[in-house]
Amino acid sequence: MRKSAPTEKQQGMKRRRTCVACGRQADKAALLRLVRTGTGAVCFDGSGTQAGRGAYVCSGACLEAAYKARRIERALRVPLTQEDRDRIAEGLFGAALEA
């Protein structure tokens, strides 16, 4: 079945993402993306384009809340190790230095 062409209204709309911790919806650029790579490692995706299953959080506080409630593990369908958490922290720290 063939999809119809998007209407003018649909072309101007941007897809919104949801924070896994608080449920706030925002544009992709306003959220922090975590990605599970093909090898099963979890890391911070500053570009938002890395291949793999993604989960979004809106702030550092939501990241901590998502860790505690295991929402990142559920969203990415993989258990988080301390190595994954360290990798995420390094990526966030590196992104903060570049900004």
trRosetta pair geometry for C-beta under 8 A, 3 or more apart (Angstrom, degrees):
i j d omega theta_ij theta_ji phi_ij phi_ji
6 10 4.0 -126 -169 93 102 124
6 11 5.1 131 115 -62 125 78
7 10 4.8 94 51 9 75 102
7 11 7.1 -134 94 -11 40 87
8 11 5.8 -53 -150 28 32 114
8 12 7.0 22 158 -12 63 106
9 12 6.4 -66 -160 36 31 104
9 13 6.9 33 149 -29 65 108
10 13 5.6 -54 -150 24 38 116
14 27 5.6 19 112 -123 139 104
14 28 7.5 -119 163 5 116 95
15 28 7.0 40 85 -39 87 110
16 25 4.6 46 150 175 130 107
16 26 6.4 160 -156 81 95 11
16 27 6.2 -68 -113 -84 70 41
16 28 7.8 -156 -136 -41 30 65
17 25 7.0 166 82 -148 32 66
17 26 6.6 -30 61 68 78 63
17 27 7.4 46 18 167 88 16
17 28 5.3 88 -12 -93 125 64
17 31 5.3 -108 84 28 127 153
17 56 4.6 79 147 0 129 167
18 23 6.1 -16 -173 -151 108 46
18 24 7.2 158 -151 79 61 34
18 25 5.2 -33 -94 -93 74 75
18 56 6.7 133 76 65 35 119
19 22 4.9 9 96 48 132 81
19 23 6.2 -56 68 -1 85 11
19 24 4.8 24 15 49 124 81
19 25 7.8 -133 3 -71 77 30
19 26 7.5 40 -37 14 96 105
19 31 6.4 -159 -79 -127 80 122
19 56 5.8 -94 -100 113 45 89
19 57 5.4 65 -148 -138 91 38
19 58 4.2 -50 -86 -20 137 99
19 62 5.4 -43 -178 -178 130 155
20 55 5.1 -2 -34 -176 142 109
20 56 6.5 142 -18 65 86 53
20 57 6.2 -54 36 -78 88 76
20 62 7.9 129 62 162 64 109
20 66 5.3 71 93 -122 105 128
20 71 4.5 162 147 141 108 119
20 72 6.3 126 92 -80 153 55
20 74 7.9 165 -169 69 128 97
20 75 4.9 -71 -113 -46 145 150
21 57 5.6 45 -1 -128 115 96
21 58 7.5 -121 50 23 108 86
21 62 3.7 170 57 -168 145 86
21 63 7.2 -104 -37 -57 146 21
21 65 4.4 99 -158 86 127 111
21 66 4.1 -93 -73 -57 102 91
21 69 7.2 135 -127 39 75 130
21 71 6.0 163 -85 60 57 153
22 58 6.6 -58 40 26 121 124
22 62 5.4 -80 -11 -114 105 118
22 65 7.3 63 -53 82 81 151
24 58 5.3 -3 67 -38 127 156
26 30 4.0 -92 152 80 130 129
26 31 5.5 146 74 -46 114 99
26 58 6.4 102 12 -110 140 112
27 30 5.0 89 61 3 78 105
27 31 7.7 -170 90 -3 42 91
28 31 6.4 -76 -155 39 33 101
28 33 7.6 11 -168 -57 87 122
28 48 5.8 105 158 -163 113 146
28 56 7.7 -115 -133 -103 61 143
29 48 7.3 -78 -92 -35 53 164
30 58 7.2 0 132 -134 89 88
31 56 4.1 26 147 -172 142 118
31 57 6.7 150 -170 71 94 27
31 58 5.4 -61 -116 -94 82 60
32 44 6.9 -40 178 -145 105 101
32 56 6.7 141 71 -156 46 64
32 57 5.2 -26 63 67 102 81
32 58 7.2 160 14 -112 86 11
32 59 7.7 140 1 -72 122 14
32 63 7.1 -28 76 -68 142 117
32 92 7.1 18 -153 -107 143 104
33 44 7.4 113 84 -165 57 57
33 45 4.4 -48 99 66 107 105
33 46 8.0 -169 52 -70 93 14
33 48 5.1 119 7 -110 148 70
33 50 7.9 168 115 36 126 101
33 54 5.2 -23 -165 -159 107 120
33 55 7.4 140 -155 72 59 37
33 56 5.6 -31 -97 -97 64 76
34 42 6.1 18 172 -177 108 101
34 43 7.2 177 -154 91 70 25
34 44 6.1 -47 -104 -101 67 49
34 45 6.8 149 -124 8 14 91
34 54 6.8 143 76 -155 47 64
34 55 5.0 -20 62 63 99 89
34 56 7.5 -176 18 -83 75 26
34 57 7.0 37 -12 0 111 103
34 72 6.2 -7 79 -146 157 118
34 76 6.9 -72 113 -64 108 134
34 88 6.3 -6 -119 -119 113 120
35 42 7.1 171 86 -147 37 59
35 43 6.3 -23 60 63 83 71
35 44 7.9 79 17 -171 83 9
35 45 4.3 58 -11 -38 121 130
35 50 4.9 -173 47 87 172 118
35 51 7.8 113 -180 89 140 27
35 52 4.3 100 173 81 104 121
35 53 6.8 146 -156 75 64 41
35 54 5.0 -28 -98 -96 78 76
35 55 7.9 179 -80 21 35 66
35 76 7.9 140 -168 -118 21 120
36 40 6.6 -16 -174 -145 99 33
36 41 7.3 160 -152 80 56 33
36 42 5.3 -29 -95 -93 69 78
36 52 5.1 -160 80 170 49 118
36 53 4.6 -5 47 58 107 97
36 54 7.8 -152 16 -72 71 32
36 76 4.3 134 -38 -169 126 113
36 77 7.3 -103 15 56 170 74
36 78 5.3 136 -126 13 140 139
37 40 7.0 -44 72 22 73 19
37 41 5.0 -1 38 59 114 85
37 42 7.7 -163 4 -83 78 28
37 43 6.8 20 -28 17 112 107
37 50 7.3 -57 -93 155 89 119
37 51 7.4 69 -135 88 69 77
37 52 4.7 -79 -102 -82 34 149
38 51 7.1 6 -36 112 102 111
38 52 6.4 -123 -39 -92 59 98
40 78 5.8 171 -160 -138 83 145
41 84 6.6 -177 -163 -102 63 89
41 87 6.9 -12 176 71 107 174
42 72 7.4 91 -167 155 154 119
42 76 6.1 53 -105 159 120 169
42 78 6.6 180 -53 85 113 128
42 80 6.1 -52 36 -114 152 86
42 84 4.1 42 54 -156 103 121
42 87 7.0 142 89 75 61 125
42 88 6.6 -14 123 -58 95 109
43 50 7.9 -53 79 113 106 169
43 84 7.4 -120 -65 -151 53 71
43 87 4.8 -74 -105 140 85 119
43 88 6.2 -169 -143 -79 38 61
43 91 5.6 119 178 -42 86 150
44 87 7.5 -171 1 132 80 74
44 88 5.0 112 -44 -144 93 60
44 90 7.8 -164 19 76 121 62
44 91 2.9 178 47 106 119 137
44 92 5.3 -176 -90 -50 163 70
44 95 6.8 -113 136 -17 138 132
45 48 5.9 119 126 -81 105 28
45 49 7.4 -171 173 36 118 38
45 50 4.3 -130 -127 23 121 122
45 52 8.0 -171 -67 57 141 113
45 54 6.8 -68 32 -116 148 110
45 91 7.7 1 -37 174 24 148
46 91 6.5 -154 -38 176 100 99
46 94 7.7 -96 -48 94 146 99
46 95 4.5 -176 -106 -98 127 123
46 98 7.9 61 -169 49 156 143
47 50 6.4 111 61 -34 105 82
53 75 7.9 173 148 140 109 72
53 76 5.5 138 105 -140 116 66
53 77 6.8 -21 119 31 168 103
54 76 7.9 -28 -153 -98 8 89
55 66 7.9 154 143 -176 131 149
55 71 7.8 160 -173 131 142 83
55 72 5.6 159 95 -135 157 69
55 75 3.8 94 -103 116 128 139
55 76 5.4 -84 -19 -52 125 89
57 62 4.4 174 -169 107 99 111
57 63 4.7 112 128 -74 165 71
57 66 5.7 -108 -95 -8 125 148
57 72 7.8 -32 -50 -83 120 106
58 62 5.1 68 47 14 75 157
59 62 4.8 99 52 9 74 100
59 63 7.0 -124 102 -7 43 87
60 63 5.3 -48 -149 29 36 117
60 64 6.7 36 153 -17 65 100
60 92 7.5 116 -97 178 96 150
61 64 5.9 -52 -154 35 33 110
61 65 6.4 31 149 -16 65 107
62 65 5.4 -52 -143 40 37 113
62 66 6.0 40 154 -22 67 105
63 66 5.7 -55 -147 36 28 111
63 67 6.6 36 150 -23 62 101
63 72 8.0 33 -151 -58 65 134
63 88 7.7 177 -166 149 131 133
63 92 7.9 -15 -84 -80 173 157
64 67 5.6 -48 -152 29 34 115
64 68 6.6 30 153 -17 65 105
65 68 5.8 -55 -150 37 33 110
65 69 6.2 11 159 0 68 113
65 71 7.8 9 120 19 75 130
66 69 6.2 -63 -136 51 29 97
66 70 8.0 -109 168 61 55 4
66 71 4.3 -89 -147 60 79 109
66 72 4.8 84 146 -37 114 93
67 70 7.6 16 176 -75 28 38
67 72 6.6 -3 -83 12 50 126
67 80 7.4 -93 -131 76 81 160
67 85 7.2 62 -121 -113 130 119
70 73 4.6 -38 -173 37 83 121
70 74 6.1 88 129 -25 82 97
71 74 5.5 -52 -146 38 37 112
71 75 6.1 35 156 -19 69 108
72 75 5.8 -56 -143 40 30 109
72 76 6.0 6 165 2 67 114
72 80 6.2 40 96 -51 116 137
73 76 6.5 -69 -137 51 22 93
73 77 7.8 89 165 -86 53 9
73 78 6.6 -119 -147 79 67 43
73 79 5.6 18 -139 -116 122 39
73 80 5.3 -108 -77 -12 96 93
74 77 7.3 18 -176 -73 27 50
80 84 4.7 -125 -156 78 77 139
80 85 6.1 80 163 -51 117 88
81 84 4.8 109 51 1 70 98
81 85 7.3 -132 99 0 43 85
82 85 5.5 -52 -150 38 39 113
82 86 6.3 42 150 -21 68 104
83 86 5.7 -52 -148 36 31 112
83 87 6.4 34 151 -21 64 106
84 87 5.6 -55 -149 36 31 113
84 88 6.4 33 152 -20 65 104
85 88 5.7 -51 -148 35 32 112
85 89 6.4 33 153 -19 64 106
86 89 5.7 -54 -148 37 32 112
86 90 6.4 35 153 -20 65 104
87 90 5.8 -51 -148 34 30 113
87 91 6.5 30 153 -18 63 107
88 91 5.8 -57 -150 37 30 111
88 92 6.3 27 155 -16 66 107
89 92 5.9 -55 -145 39 30 108
89 93 6.1 30 156 -19 65 110
90 93 5.7 -59 -145 39 27 111
90 94 6.1 28 156 -19 65 109
91 94 5.8 -54 -144 38 28 111
91 95 6.3 28 156 -19 63 107
92 95 5.7 -55 -146 37 30 111
92 96 6.4 32 153 -21 64 105
93 96 5.7 -53 -148 33 30 112
93 97 6.6 30 153 -19 63 104
94 97 5.8 -53 -150 33 32 111
94 98 6.6 29 153 -18 64 106
95 98 5.8 -55 -150 36 34 111
95 99 6.5 36 153 -25 65 106
96 99 5.8 -53 -149 29 32 113
